[in-house]
Amino acid sequence: MAEQLKDKVILVTGGGSGIGRATSLGLAREGAKVVVCDLNEAGGEETVGFITQKGGQATFIKADVTNKDQVEALIDGVVKAYGRIDGAFNNAGIEGQTSTIADCTDENFDRIASVNIKGVWLCMRAELRQMQKQGKGGAIVNTASGAGLVGVAGLGVYSASKHAVVGLTKTAALEFAKSGVRVNAVCPGLIDTPMAARLIDGAPEMGDMIAAMHPIGRTGKPEEIGDAVTWLLSDQASFVTGVSMPVDGGLVAQ
């Protein structure tokens, strides 16, 4: 089978671990030239190393997605490295502190909103501007969450931030459809990542309980999200835009 993304230039934010790393590796296997972005330089460089060891092409660029100047420099760096940007996976995000709405601090709210909402918006804005300049369309996938489709007690601000990602995704899809840029989101359930480990740290029974909440009977693997992202970024999804796709073992179908 031909590689789905042969010679496509794709940016992945939050590519130093978890879903971002698994997706970066999957994109490279499908022939993409991957630009890995993360604040964690060691993690990002490690992801690039995994790709190049297997004969793929990848570059690491460190950037804070909440900083406008760094995001714009990131896109300039992608273009400098490979001449253009064909696709992007805006995946960088944080869970913040668990608390009720009443107990959430201003600092927790601001931090979550800055990374999960502003960060996605800044990246999309810069990517869309570059894709418009190129005039050849493109594809963008944002990481939302099952918590972006339903409420989650104890994660109200996180849930709100992911609902915002869904809204940004739908709006951008409408605004840029005629420009040939498709914009979609993935909405993972609980995935075996460092973020999930932090959420259930010290409470393994909570992990078992959350896994049981998924009708499929288990939590997900980062590679399963990566496969969905790869498809959405590929031409096989050429008629798909504005979709927030649950990849969650049936969690939000209940």
Salt bridges, closest charged atoms under 4 A:
GLU46 OE1 - ARG21 NH2 2.92
ASP69 OD1 - LYS68 NZ 3.33
ASP86 OD2 - ARG84 NE 2.97
GLU95 OE2 - ARG198 NE 2.77
GLU224 OE2 - ARG218 NH2 2.74
